[in-house]
Amino acid sequence: MIYELRQYTLWPGKRETLVDLFDREFLESQEETGMRVDGQFRDEDRPDHFVWVRGFPDMAWRAASLSAFYGGPVWRAHRDAANATMIDSDDVLLLRPAGPLWDLPAQRPPQGTVEVPETLFTASIAYLPAPVTQDFRDFFAAEVAPTQPVIACFETEYAENTFPALPVRTGEHVYVWFSRFSPADPLPVSPPLDDWLAKPVQTLRLTPTARSRLR
């Protein structure tokens, strides 16, 4: 599988407009082309940011699915409204799984669902000076994963972007992990990764939208 971690910077006050549009129009319509939208989130520390994750079986499938969706009727009908909420949509990490992945429900909440889960997710991005090594994976498994409820890990996918109309970040080496917390869970302290890093870990605190599969 290939994944995109997408972080959108929005115009002030426009996040709820995009969340409503996304949950209503852009979930089933994307998945009908063969991709999978695993989760969409509000960033709790940045009120004008929207974060989401989608996946594809491989890079060729990604090219075909994105071409079908962005050339299709649903995007044509709603792209102006979606783009009007965004300052920047190019903050995209192309990733591949680095271990077992999250379990997703067979069905997402239906159209019209408005109740928002109380779950909190963190997405932590470790920036490394070189591609991820087995030594790093072993260190993470031994020293970091036991300290928090990790549900999935990823690392940089270096394949060439097969859909250049949507840029992705290049020239970086990242290891990304998602953790899921209940409202009563304490958040973990910063992981002991300093000796491995090119710059500090970036941690996103995320709450799922009403129709997110990750919830």
Order of alpha helices (4+ residues) and beta strands (2+ residues): beta-alpha-alpha-beta-beta-alpha-alpha-beta-beta-alpha-beta-beta-beta
